[in-house]
């Protein structure tokens, strides 16, 4: 065979192989994992009290017509959602592609092998993580890798009725006094509402109470320090409020969902809730629309403390459509997605430049408040530990028994310490 014939044969072979294999398209291209066919992603998160998820999906699908997003609603109780995710992922399920994680879950899920690491996607698309709230980014970083992207931040706030209260209380004792004074006026039934059910929301409230008196569960080095006079004082104040008659009789069954309903129906003077609540109580159907303001949570002896909360988004390690899943996460956590979440859902952005957007500022008085934005960066975190789920369960059980009157705050803290010593080594 002549040289030119050999060359032609090789060239033709290369052309055929590359043509059939889409040679040169790059392994990180986002055309779909099924030869350009429409891909369906399943996105899971807890119950959405607003239309934000629908609007996010619609905006994303408009930009990515080859990707369809199916929403899977998970339980509003974060503990139940956590357990359902663990059951699915430990069994190798690929049913869910993208899912929201509580900020306390990433290390656990990464260690268990449930999450796809995002570093290569972040590097490829030159995502500037320094434009996000540092704490939110760090919450998803484990063993030097980034396992999720921050969706929105939470911090506990005090909501109060401006038609009943001229100035928000600055201490817990002032709250009790004003709540008793105003309870029953303008159709109200309760003075104060907080999340008292035995679930993760109870831990957040507990952390806020004890931190306002200088108490901690774990110190900065991860050492157990829960059994202290400060922690006892915080739990005593929490118990006092739960038994004071200013809260609903079934406060030990109340979550964020019930809080939204009670306050929107005009049944309470004050409540403790997350930032999204502001948009909820100002909906057209709300009986308190235009009559609600926010303030920092009341102070104890050591000042006001707000629990750091929030959600991040990750990719299921078993997903068959990881490239498309990343595109959806990138959209939700990018400028456009963060703006939609802030305006339509009242969700505090993690993308810092979003706070400079005029439409975002108009969506909530919180978003134009510099002190609030700074507060997101310095809120009190829940105990930081790879054993957090076990720690949370112990706290929930002991605090719940205390609020129900089955044990004293002193006994609860001692029992908490004893049980936590078996978990925190």
C-alpha positions in Angstrom: 0.0 0.0 0.0 1.4 3.4 -1.0 2.1 6.1 1.7 -0.8 8.3 0.7 -3.2 5.4 0.8 -2.1 4.5 4.3 -2.5 8.1 5.4 -6.0 8.3 3.9 -7.0 5.0 5.6 -5.8 6.3 9.0 -7.5 9.7 8.5 -10.8 8.1 7.5 -10.7 5.8 10.6 -10.0 8.8 12.9 -12.8 10.7 11.3 -15.3 7.9 11.7 -14.3 7.2 15.4 -14.4 10.9 16.3 -17.7 11.4 14.5 -19.4 8.5 16.1 -18.1 9.4 19.6 -18.7 13.1 19.3 -14.9 13.6 19.5 -13.8 17.0 20.8 -17.0 17.8 22.6 -15.3 17.5 26.0 -16.3 15.4 28.9 -17.6 18.5 30.8 -19.9 19.7 28.1 -23.5 20.1 29.3 -25.5 18.6 26.4 -27.1 15.8 28.4 -26.0 12.3 29.1 -28.4 10.7 26.6 -27.1 11.9 23.2 -28.9 15.3 23.3 -32.2 13.9 24.4 -34.2 15.8 27.0 -33.0 15.0 30.5 -35.3 14.9 33.6 -33.7 15.8 36.9 -35.4 15.2 40.2 -34.9 17.9 42.8 -35.8 17.3 46.4 -36.3 19.7 49.3 -38.6 20.2 52.2 -42.1 21.7 51.9 -42.0 25.1 50.2 -44.5 27.5 51.7 -44.1 29.8 48.7 -44.0 29.5 44.9 -40.2 30.0 44.8 -39.3 26.4 43.8 -41.8 26.6 40.9 -40.4 29.9 39.7 -36.8 28.7 40.0 -37.5 25.6 37.9 -39.4 27.6 35.3 -36.6 30.1 34.9 -34.0 27.4 34.7 -35.9 25.3 32.1 -36.2 28.4 30.0 -32.5 28.7 29.9 -31.9 25.0 29.5 -34.7 23.6 27.3 -33.1 20.2 27.2 -33.3 19.8 30.9 -36.6 19.2 32.8 -36.7 19.4 36.6 -39.2 17.4 38.6 -39.8 18.6 42.2 -40.0 16.0 44.9 -41.4 17.4 48.1 -39.8 16.1 51.3 -41.3 16.3 54.8 -41.2 19.7 56.5 -39.6 18.0 59.6 -35.9 18.2 58.8 -35.1 15.1 61.0 -37.6 13.0 59.0 -36.2 14.3 55.7 -32.7 13.4 56.9 -33.6 9.9 57.7 -35.4 9.4 54.4 -32.4 10.6 52.5 -30.1 8.3 54.5 -32.3 5.3 53.7 -32.4 6.1 50.0 -28.7 6.9 49.5 -27.4 4.1 51.6 -29.3 1.8 49.4 -27.7 3.2 46.3 -30.8 5.0 45.0 -30.4 7.3 42.1 -34.1 8.5 42.2 -33.0 12.0 43.4 -30.4 14.0 41.4 -30.2 17.3 43.3 -31.3 17.9 46.9 -31.1 20.5 49.6 -29.2 19.8 52.8 -29.5 21.4 56.2 -26.1 23.2 56.9 -25.4 20.5 59.6 -25.5 17.5 57.2 -22.7 17.9 54.5 -19.8 16.4 56.6 -22.0 13.4 57.5 -23.2 12.8 54.0 -19.8 13.3 52.4 -18.2 10.9 54.8 -20.9 8.3 54.1 -20.3 8.7 50.3 -23.7 10.2 49.4 -22.5 13.3 47.8 -20.6 14.1 44.5 -17.6 16.4 45.1 -18.1 19.7 43.3 -14.5 21.0 43.1 -14.0 20.2 39.5 -17.2 21.8 38.4 -16.4 24.9 40.5 -13.0 25.2 39.0 -14.1 24.6 35.5 -16.8 27.3 35.6 -14.6 29.6 37.7 -17.2 30.0 40.5 -15.9 32.7 42.9 -16.6 31.3 46.3 -15.3 34.4 48.0 -18.5 36.2 46.8 -20.5 33.9 49.1 -21.1 34.2 52.8 -18.0 32.5 54.2 -19.8 30.5 56.9 -22.2 29.0 54.3 -19.3 27.9 52.1 -17.4 26.4 55.0 -20.4 24.5 56.2 -20.2 22.4 53.0 -16.4 21.9 53.0 -15.2 18.7 54.5 -11.7 17.2 54.4 -10.6 20.0 52.0 -13.3 19.4 49.4 -16.5 21.3 48.6 -19.5 19.0 48.7 -22.4 21.5 48.2 -23.2 25.0 47.3 -24.9 27.5 49.6 -28.6 28.1 48.8 -29.8 30.5 51.5 -29.0 31.5 55.0 -31.2 31.6 58.1 -31.0 33.3 61.4 -33.6 33.3 64.1 -35.5 36.6 64.4 -38.2 38.1 66.6 -41.4 39.2 64.8 -43.8 41.6 66.4 -47.1 43.3 65.7 -46.7 47.0 65.0 -50.4 47.6 65.7 -49.9 46.3 69.2 -46.2 47.0 70.1 -44.5 50.3 69.7 -41.0 49.0 70.5 -39.8 45.5 70.4 -38.6 43.9 73.7 -34.9 43.8 74.2 -34.8 41.1 76.9 -36.6 37.8 77.5 -38.2 39.3 80.6 -39.5 42.3 78.6 -40.9 39.9 76.1 -42.9 38.0 78.8 -44.2 41.2 80.2 -45.3 42.7 76.9 -46.8 39.3 75.7 -48.9 39.1 78.8 -50.0 42.7 78.4 -51.0 42.5 74.8 -52.3 38.9 74.6 -56.0 39.0 73.7 -55.9 42.4 72.0 -56.9 42.8 68.3 -58.0 39.2 68.1 -54.8 37.6 69.4 -54.9 34.4 71.4 -51.2 34.1 72.3 -48.4 36.4 73.4 -45.6 34.4 71.8 -45.0 31.4 69.5 -41.9 29.4 69.0 -41.0 26.0 67.6 -41.3 23.6 70.6 -41.8 20.2 68.9 -39.2 17.5 69.4 -37.3 18.0 66.1 -34.4 20.1 64.8 -36.2 23.4 65.3 -36.3 22.8 69.0 -32.5 22.5 69.0 -32.2 25.9 67.3 -34.4 27.6 69.9 -32.5 25.9 72.7 -29.1 27.1 71.3 -30.5 30.6 71.1 -31.7 30.6 74.7 -28.6 29.2 76.3 -26.2 31.3 74.1 -28.0 34.4 75.3 -27.0 33.5 78.8 -23.4 32.4 77.8 -24.1 28.7 77.6 -22.7 26.2 75.0 -23.0 22.5 74.2 -19.5 22.2 72.7 -16.7 24.8 72.9 -14.5 25.9 70.0 -12.3 22.9 70.5 -15.2 20.5 70.3 -15.1 19.8 74.1 -18.3 19.1 75.9 -19.2 22.0 78.2 -23.0 21.8 78.3 -23.2 21.3 82.1 -22.8 24.9 83.2 -24.7 27.5 85.2 -25.2 29.5 82.0 -26.8 26.6 80.1 -29.1 25.9 83.0 -30.1 29.6 83.1 -31.0 29.6 79.4 -33.0 26.4 79.7 -34.8 27.8 82.7 -35.9 30.9 80.8 -37.0 28.8 77.9 -39.1 26.6 80.2 -40.5 29.6 82.0 -41.8 31.0 78.7 -43.2 27.6 77.7 -45.2 27.4 81.0 -46.1 31.1 81.3 -49.4 30.9 79.5 -48.3 33.3 76.7 -47.7 30.4 74.3 -50.2 27.9 72.8 -51.0 25.0 75.0 -49.7 22.7 72.3 -46.4 24.5 71.9 -44.6 21.1 72.1 -46.3 20.2 68.8 -45.4 23.4 66.9 -43.0 23.6 64.0 -42.3 26.4 61.4 -45.4 25.4 59.5 -47.8 25.9 62.4 -46.0 29.1 63.3 -46.6 30.5 59.9 -50.3 29.7 60.1 -50.8 31.0 63.6 -49.1 34.3 63.0 -50.6 34.9 59.5 -54.1 34.4 61.1 -53.3 37.2 63.6 -53.4 34.9 66.6 -50.1 36.0 68.2 -48.3 39.2 69.3 -44.8 37.9 68.9 -43.1 34.9 67.3 -39.7 33.5 66.7 -39.1 32.5 63.1 -36.6 32.5 60.2 -36.3 35.3 57.5 -38.6 33.7 55.0 -41.5 34.2 57.5 -41.6 37.9 56.6 -42.7 37.3 53.1 -45.2 34.7 54.3 -47.0 37.0 56.8 -47.2 39.7 54.1 -49.0 37.7 51.5 -52.3 38.9 50.3 -54.2 36.3 52.4 -52.4 37.2 55.6 -54.5 39.0 58.2 -51.4 40.8 59.5 -50.1 42.1 56.2 -48.3 45.4 56.7 -48.5 45.1 60.5 -45.3 43.1 61.2 -41.8 44.2 61.9 -38.6 42.3 62.9 -36.0 42.7 65.6 -33.1 40.7 67.0 -34.2 38.0 69.5 -34.4 39.2 73.1 -31.2 39.2 75.2 -30.3 37.1 78.2 -27.4 38.1 80.5 -24.9 37.8 77.7 -26.8 39.5 74.9 -28.9 38.4 71.9 -28.1 35.1 70.1 -29.5 33.8 66.9 -29.1 30.3 65.6 -27.3 30.0 62.3 -29.3 28.0 59.9 -29.7 27.6 56.2 -29.6 25.1 53.4 -27.1 24.1 50.8 -27.6 22.1 47.6 -25.7 18.9 46.6 -25.6 16.2 43.9 -26.5 12.6 44.8 -23.4 10.5 44.1 -25.7 7.9 42.4 -27.2 10.4 40.0 -27.0 9.5 36.3 -27.1 13.1 35.3 -24.4 14.8 37.3 -23.5 17.4 34.7 -27.1 18.6 34.3 -27.5 18.5 38.1 -24.5 20.8 38.4 -26.1 23.2 36.0 -29.2 23.4 38.1 -27.2 23.9 41.3 -25.1 26.6 39.6 -28.3 28.4 38.5 -30.0 28.2 41.9 -27.0 29.5 43.8 -25.9 32.0 41.2 -27.1 35.6 40.7 -30.4 34.9 39.0 -31.5 32.0 41.3 -30.5 33.9 44.4 -32.5 36.9 43.3 -35.6 34.8 42.7 -35.3 33.1 46.0 -34.9 36.4 47.8 -37.8 38.2 46.1 -40.3 35.4 45.9 -39.4 33.4 48.9 -38.0 35.9 51.3 -34.9 33.7 51.6 -31.7 35.4 52.6 -29.1 35.2 49.9 -25.7 33.5 50.4 -24.4 35.3 47.3 -23.2 38.6 48.8 -23.7 40.8 45.7 -27.4 40.0 45.7 -27.8 42.3 48.7 -26.9 45.2 46.4 -29.7 44.5 44.0 -32.4 47.1 44.3 -35.3 44.6 43.7 -33.8 42.4 46.4 -33.6 45.3 48.8 -37.3 46.1 48.2 -38.4 42.5 48.8 -37.7 42.7 52.5 -36.5 45.4 54.9 -34.0 42.7 56.2 -32.1 42.7 53.0 -31.2 46.4 53.1 -30.2 46.3 56.8 -26.5 46.2 57.0 -26.6 44.9 60.6 -28.8 42.0 59.5 -26.4 41.1 56.7 -23.5 41.2 59.1 -25.5 39.2 61.6 -25.7 36.3 59.1 -22.0 36.0 59.2 -21.7 35.9 63.0 -24.8 33.9 64.1 -24.3 31.2 66.7 -23.8 27.8 65.2 -25.3 24.6 66.5 -22.7 22.1 67.9 -20.1 21.4 65.2 -19.4 17.7 65.2 -19.4 14.7 62.8 -21.7 13.1 65.3 -24.2 16.0 65.2 -27.3 13.8 64.4 -26.8 11.9 67.7 -26.1 15.1 69.6 -29.2 16.7 68.2 -31.4 13.7 69.2 -30.1 13.8 72.8 -30.8 17.6 73.0 -34.2 17.2 71.5 -35.2 14.5 74.0 -34.0 16.2 77.1 -35.3 19.7 76.2 -38.7 18.2 75.2 -39.1 16.4 78.5 -38.2 19.6 80.3 -40.8 21.7 78.5 -43.4 19.0 79.1 -42.7 19.3 82.9 -41.2 15.8 83.2 -37.8 17.0 84.6 -36.2 20.2 85.9 -33.7 22.2 83.7 -30.9 21.2 86.1 -31.7 17.5 85.7 -32.0 17.9 82.0 -28.6 19.4 81.6 -27.0 16.7 83.8 -28.7 14.0 81.8 -27.7 15.7 78.6 -24.0 15.8 79.7 -24.0 12.1 80.7 -25.5 11.0 77.3 -23.4 13.3 75.2 -20.2 11.9 76.9 -21.0 8.6 75.2 -21.1 10.4 71.8 -18.5 13.1 72.0 -15.1 11.4 72.6 
